[in-house]
């Protein structure tokens, strides 16, 4: 939406600061994958598309709002989290800034906010409040709404993926279960908008049905992408666990036993054959 134009400058500054920090790491010889820079700029571009593109020029009013909500609050947060900005800050900041950031990350409030069920309640619960509570008519078009949607979506994605340092890293089962529950709650909310719009609004039925489909199927795309990222984490963790067990077992497959002892009889070296004593004497 054009009303959200003031949000473009902070988004641009954030992407530029990320790029500068990554360049600083590379100049001093530290590795930082280029694809993370691409994720950062992709997140900035998607957020800008959601917040500043005049969707209402091509779409009905509520559908235009829903397209912006989908881009800013559901599609942009995933590449923003995959860019790992917190890890980059911890590596690029000077020592005082690094210590201050670590103190925040290890604090109890940060641990509570990054707990997946809490992050899901703030994200999906905020959407239910936005679309099912009697809010002022202009609330759905406020430029700061898109900043809130992005922040809530980023927090939820950050908690589910847990790729940056945290005080306590939640188990994969709880994170995956929270994602499934949040996806179900989001789908139910989209279906309710098919029947009735937000309280106090008078959107046309055709507009509500189209917006509901955008929210339902667009949310599926974002949630499936997040689920793929979680599944990739699980696959990588399983592979590392198998590699550790293989190293502990050794080639022979017996924990704690050297390979030469663990090998079967067919793999052992044949015993040394010594000449009889009288042949040894003859050889001398």
C-alpha positions as CSV (number, residue, x, y, z in Angstrom):
1,X,0.0,0.0,0.0
2,X,1.3,3.5,-0.8
3,X,0.5,4.6,2.8
4,X,3.3,2.3,4.0
5,X,5.9,4.1,1.9
6,X,7.7,5.4,5.0
7,X,8.6,1.8,5.9
8,X,10.7,1.3,2.8
9,X,13.6,3.4,4.1
10,X,14.0,1.3,7.3
11,X,13.8,-1.8,5.2
12,X,16.5,-0.5,2.8
13,X,18.7,0.6,5.7
14,X,18.4,-2.9,7.3
15,X,19.4,-4.7,4.1
16,X,22.3,-2.3,3.5
17,X,23.6,-2.8,7.1
18,X,23.3,-6.6,6.7
19,X,25.4,-6.4,3.5
20,X,28.0,-4.2,5.0
21,X,28.3,-6.5,8.0
22,X,28.7,-9.5,5.8
23,X,31.3,-7.7,3.7
24,X,33.3,-6.9,6.9
25,X,33.4,-10.6,7.8
26,X,34.7,-11.5,4.3
27,X,37.3,-8.8,4.4
28,X,38.8,-10.2,7.6
29,X,38.8,-13.8,6.1
30,X,35.7,-15.2,7.8
31,X,33.3,-17.2,5.7
32,X,29.7,-16.0,5.2
33,X,27.6,-17.7,2.4
34,X,26.4,-15.3,-0.3
35,X,23.0,-17.0,-0.4
36,X,22.3,-15.5,3.0
37,X,22.8,-12.0,1.5
38,X,20.4,-13.0,-1.2
39,X,17.8,-14.1,1.4
40,X,18.1,-10.8,3.2
41,X,17.5,-8.8,0.0
42,X,14.7,-11.2,-1.0
43,X,13.0,-10.6,2.3
44,X,13.4,-6.8,1.9
45,X,11.9,-7.0,-1.6
46,X,8.9,-9.1,-0.6
47,X,8.2,-6.8,2.4
48,X,8.4,-3.8,0.1
49,X,6.1,-5.4,-2.3
50,X,3.6,-6.1,0.4
51,X,3.8,-2.7,2.1
52,X,4.3,-0.2,-0.7
53,X,2.8,-1.7,-3.9
54,X,-0.7,-0.2,-4.6
55,X,-2.5,-3.5,-4.7
56,X,-5.8,-1.7,-4.6
57,X,-5.2,-0.6,-8.1
58,X,-5.7,-4.1,-9.4
59,X,-7.6,-5.9,-6.6
60,X,-10.8,-5.2,-4.5
61,X,-10.1,-3.4,-1.2
62,X,-10.0,-6.3,1.2
63,X,-8.3,-8.6,-1.2
64,X,-5.6,-6.0,-1.8
65,X,-5.1,-5.7,2.0
66,X,-4.9,-9.5,2.2
67,X,-2.2,-9.7,-0.5
68,X,-0.2,-7.1,1.4
69,X,-0.7,-9.0,4.6
70,X,0.5,-12.3,3.0
71,X,3.6,-10.7,1.6
72,X,4.7,-8.7,4.6
73,X,3.6,-11.1,7.4
74,X,4.0,-14.6,5.9
75,X,6.3,-14.7,2.9
76,X,9.0,-12.1,3.9
77,X,9.8,-13.5,7.3
78,X,11.1,-16.9,6.1
79,X,14.1,-15.6,4.0
80,X,14.7,-13.0,6.7
81,X,15.2,-15.7,9.3
82,X,17.3,-17.9,6.9
83,X,19.6,-14.9,6.4
84,X,20.5,-15.5,10.1
85,X,20.9,-11.8,11.0
86,X,21.4,-12.5,14.7
87,X,24.3,-14.8,14.0
88,X,25.8,-12.2,11.7
89,X,25.5,-9.5,14.3
90,X,27.2,-11.6,16.9
91,X,30.1,-12.1,14.5
92,X,30.4,-8.6,13.1
93,X,29.7,-6.4,16.1
94,X,32.6,-5.1,18.3
95,X,33.0,-6.9,21.7
96,X,30.8,-4.5,23.8
97,X,27.9,-4.8,21.3
98,X,28.4,-8.5,21.1
99,X,28.2,-8.9,24.8
100,X,25.1,-6.7,25.0
101,X,23.3,-8.7,22.3
102,X,24.3,-12.0,24.0
103,X,22.8,-10.7,27.3
104,X,19.6,-9.9,25.5
105,X,19.5,-13.4,23.8
106,X,20.2,-15.1,27.1
107,X,17.6,-13.2,29.1
108,X,14.4,-14.7,30.3
109,X,12.1,-12.4,28.3
110,X,13.8,-13.4,25.1
111,X,13.5,-17.1,26.0
112,X,9.8,-16.7,26.6
113,X,9.2,-14.8,23.4
114,X,11.2,-17.4,21.4
115,X,9.3,-20.3,22.9
116,X,7.4,-21.6,19.8
117,X,3.8,-21.8,21.4
118,X,4.2,-18.2,22.7
119,X,5.5,-16.9,19.4
120,X,2.6,-18.7,17.6
121,X,0.1,-17.2,20.0
122,X,1.5,-13.7,19.3
123,X,1.5,-14.2,15.5
124,X,-1.8,-16.1,14.9
125,X,-3.5,-14.7,17.9
126,X,-2.8,-11.2,16.6
127,X,-4.4,-12.1,13.3
128,X,-7.5,-13.4,15.0
129,X,-7.6,-10.1,16.9
130,X,-7.1,-8.1,13.8
131,X,-9.9,-9.8,11.8
132,X,-12.3,-10.8,14.5
133,X,-12.2,-7.9,17.0
134,X,-14.1,-4.6,16.5
135,X,-11.2,-2.4,15.6
136,X,-11.3,1.2,14.1
137,X,-11.9,1.1,10.3
138,X,-8.5,2.5,9.5
139,X,-6.6,-0.2,11.4
140,X,-6.5,-2.5,8.4
141,X,-4.7,0.1,6.3
142,X,-2.3,1.6,8.9
143,X,1.3,1.5,7.6
144,X,2.5,0.3,11.0
145,X,0.2,-2.7,10.7
146,X,2.6,-4.2,8.1
147,X,5.6,-3.6,10.4
148,X,3.7,-5.5,13.1
149,X,2.8,-8.3,10.8
150,X,6.4,-8.7,9.7
151,X,7.7,-8.6,13.2
152,X,5.2,-11.2,14.5
153,X,5.8,-13.4,11.5
154,X,9.6,-13.1,11.9
155,X,9.3,-14.0,15.6
156,X,7.2,-17.1,14.8
157,X,9.6,-18.2,12.0
158,X,12.6,-17.5,14.3
159,X,11.1,-19.7,17.0
160,X,10.2,-22.6,14.7
161,X,13.5,-22.7,12.9
162,X,15.8,-21.8,15.8
163,X,18.8,-21.3,13.5
164,X,20.2,-18.4,15.6
165,X,21.7,-18.7,19.1
166,X,19.1,-19.0,21.8
167,X,19.2,-19.6,25.6
168,X,17.3,-22.9,25.2
169,X,16.8,-24.5,21.8
170,X,13.4,-26.1,21.8
171,X,13.1,-29.7,20.5
172,X,12.2,-30.4,16.9
173,X,9.0,-32.2,17.8
174,X,7.6,-29.2,19.7
175,X,8.6,-26.8,16.9
176,X,7.0,-29.0,14.2
177,X,3.8,-29.5,16.3
178,X,3.5,-25.8,16.9
179,X,3.8,-25.1,13.2
180,X,1.0,-27.6,12.4
181,X,-1.2,-26.0,15.1
182,X,-0.5,-22.5,13.8
183,X,-1.3,-23.6,10.2
184,X,-4.6,-25.0,11.3
185,X,-5.6,-21.9,13.2
186,X,-4.6,-19.7,10.2
187,X,-6.7,-21.9,7.9
188,X,-9.7,-21.7,10.2
189,X,-9.4,-17.9,10.3
190,X,-9.3,-17.8,6.5
191,X,-12.5,-19.9,6.3
192,X,-14.3,-17.6,8.7
193,X,-13.6,-14.6,6.5
194,X,-15.4,-16.4,3.7
195,X,-18.6,-16.1,5.6
196,X,-18.2,-12.7,7.3
197,X,-15.7,-9.9,7.1
198,X,-14.1,-8.1,10.0
199,X,-16.6,-6.5,12.4
200,X,-17.5,-3.0,11.4
201,X,-16.5,-3.4,7.7
202,X,-18.8,-3.6,4.7
203,X,-16.7,-5.4,2.1
204,X,-18.6,-7.0,-0.8
205,X,-19.2,-10.8,-0.5
206,X,-17.1,-11.4,-3.7
207,X,-14.3,-9.4,-2.2
208,X,-14.4,-11.4,1.0
209,X,-14.4,-14.8,-0.8
210,X,-11.5,-13.8,-3.0
211,X,-9.5,-12.4,0.0
212,X,-10.3,-15.6,1.9
213,X,-8.9,-17.8,-0.9
214,X,-5.7,-15.6,-1.0
215,X,-5.3,-16.0,2.7
216,X,-6.0,-19.7,2.7
217,X,-3.9,-20.8,-0.2
218,X,-1.2,-18.2,0.2
219,X,-0.8,-19.2,3.8
220,X,-0.5,-22.8,2.7
221,X,2.5,-21.9,0.4
222,X,4.3,-20.0,3.2
223,X,3.6,-22.8,5.8
224,X,4.7,-25.6,3.4
225,X,7.9,-23.7,2.7
226,X,8.6,-23.3,6.5
227,X,7.8,-27.0,6.9
228,X,10.3,-27.9,4.2
229,X,12.9,-25.9,6.1
230,X,12.1,-27.8,9.4
231,X,12.2,-31.1,7.5
232,X,15.7,-30.2,6.1
233,X,16.8,-29.5,9.7
234,X,15.6,-32.9,10.8
235,X,17.3,-34.6,7.9
236,X,20.5,-32.9,8.6
237,X,20.4,-33.7,12.3
238,X,19.7,-37.4,11.6
239,X,22.6,-37.5,9.2
240,X,25.0,-35.9,11.7
241,X,23.8,-38.4,14.4
242,X,24.4,-41.3,12.1
243,X,27.9,-40.0,11.3
244,X,28.7,-39.7,15.0
245,X,27.5,-43.2,15.7
246,X,29.6,-44.5,12.8
247,X,32.7,-42.8,14.2
248,X,32.1,-44.2,17.7
249,X,31.6,-47.7,16.3
250,X,34.5,-47.7,13.9
251,X,34.5,-49.7,10.7
252,X,34.0,-53.0,12.4
253,X,30.8,-51.9,14.1
254,X,31.8,-52.8,17.7
255,X,31.8,-49.8,20.1
256,X,35.1,-49.3,21.8
257,X,36.9,-52.1,20.0
258,X,39.8,-51.4,17.6
259,X,39.1,-52.2,14.0
260,X,41.7,-54.9,13.9
261,X,40.0,-56.8,16.8
262,X,36.5,-56.1,15.5
263,X,37.2,-57.6,12.1
264,X,36.1,-61.1,11.5
265,X,38.4,-64.1,11.0
266,X,38.3,-63.7,7.3
267,X,39.6,-60.1,7.6
268,X,42.4,-60.8,10.1
269,X,46.0,-61.1,9.0
270,X,47.2,-64.7,8.9
271,X,49.4,-65.8,11.8
272,X,53.2,-65.7,11.3
273,X,54.6,-69.0,10.2
274,X,57.9,-69.9,11.8
275,X,60.4,-72.5,10.5
276,X,61.1,-75.5,12.6
277,X,64.2,-75.3,14.8
278,X,66.3,-77.7,12.8
279,X,65.6,-75.8,9.6
280,X,66.6,-72.6,11.3
281,X,69.9,-74.2,12.3
282,X,70.4,-75.4,8.7
283,X,69.8,-71.9,7.4
284,X,72.5,-70.5,9.6
